[in-house]
């Protein structure tokens, strides 16, 4: 959580972009779900140097860490 909070503004911006992107394809009467946003968020996180460098420094190279971090972002910022 420290890493998330330290760079919260970065994650909020990426989250908002993913939310807006997913919202373009999910129209009423369907509701936008957290999983929809996560699917848009993961590719953005995969190319984010800040997250990539941190995961490499901690030797967390498995692909699931990006998905876990996306889950954390959405759980923290979903309103």
C-alpha positions as a printed NumPy array, in Angstrom:
array([[  0.   ,   0.   ,   0.   ],
       [  2.907,   2.377,   0.601],
       [  3.893,   2.21 ,  -3.066],
       [  0.292,   2.874,  -4.101],
       [ -0.127,   5.807,  -1.713],
       [  3.26 ,   7.314,  -2.575],
       [  2.301,   7.493,  -6.262],
       [ -1.456,   7.806,  -5.838],
       [ -1.817,  10.66 ,  -8.348],
       [ -0.24 ,   8.517, -11.079],
       [ -2.561,   5.584, -10.363],
       [ -5.617,   7.846, -10.189],
       [ -4.849,   9.242, -13.642],
       [ -4.344,   5.799, -15.171],
       [ -7.487,   4.528, -13.422],
       [ -9.6  ,   7.425, -14.726],
       [ -8.387,   6.821, -18.27 ],
       [ -9.178,   3.097, -18.013],
       [-12.593,   3.86 , -16.516],
       [-13.445,   6.262, -19.339],
       [-12.151,   3.837, -21.967],
       [-14.198,   0.933, -20.617],
       [-17.23 ,   3.195, -20.272],
       [-17.168,   3.912, -24.001],
       [-17.956,   0.268, -24.734],
       [-20.371,  -0.553, -21.927],
       [-23.68 ,   1.14 , -22.663],
       [-26.978,   1.194, -20.785],
       [-28.767,  -0.86 , -19.684],
       [-25.536,  -2.695, -18.84 ],
       [-23.584,  -1.335, -15.892],
       [-19.863,  -0.767, -15.887],
       [-18.286,  -3.296, -13.525],
       [-14.958,  -3.311, -11.737],
       [-13.773,  -6.209, -13.904],
       [-14.468,  -4.153, -17.036],
       [-12.196,  -1.401, -15.774],
       [ -9.513,  -3.876, -14.69 ],
       [ -9.403,  -5.346, -18.212],
       [ -8.675,  -1.856, -19.563],
       [ -6.277,  -1.022, -16.728],
       [ -3.936,  -4.026, -16.949],
       [ -2.46 ,  -3.196, -20.402],
       [ -1.832,   0.383, -19.287],
       [ -0.034,  -0.824, -16.161],
       [  2.065,  -3.293, -18.156],
       [  3.753,  -0.429, -20.006],
       [  4.082,   1.899, -17.006],
       [  7.781,   2.258, -16.209],
       [  7.178,   3.139, -12.565],
       [  5.41 ,  -0.143, -11.861],
       [  7.669,  -2.201, -14.118],
       [ 10.846,  -0.899, -12.5  ],
       [  9.473,  -1.49 ,  -9.012],
       [  8.392,  -5.051,  -9.777],
       [ 11.768,  -5.84 , -11.366],
       [ 13.645,  -4.36 ,  -8.398],
       [ 11.681,  -6.605,  -6.05 ],
       [ 12.056,  -9.591,  -8.41 ],
       [  8.293,  -9.865,  -8.811],
       [  8.39 , -10.814, -12.471],
       [  5.305, -13.018, -12.685],
       [  2.49 , -11.585, -14.796],
       [ -0.092, -11.891, -12.026],
       [  1.482,  -9.036, -10.023],
       [  0.244,  -6.491, -12.548],
       [ -3.282,  -7.932, -12.281],
       [ -3.085,  -7.893,  -8.475],
       [ -1.994,  -4.257,  -8.537],
       [ -4.837,  -3.42 , -10.94 ],
       [ -7.237,  -5.057,  -8.467],
       [ -5.779,  -2.932,  -5.66 ],
       [ -6.162,   0.267,  -7.685],
       [ -9.771,  -0.436,  -8.607],
       [-10.676,  -1.563,  -5.083],
       [ -9.144,   1.627,  -3.683],
       [-10.589,   4.109,  -6.18 ],
       [-13.955,   2.623,  -7.197],
       [-16.836,   4.836,  -6.077]])
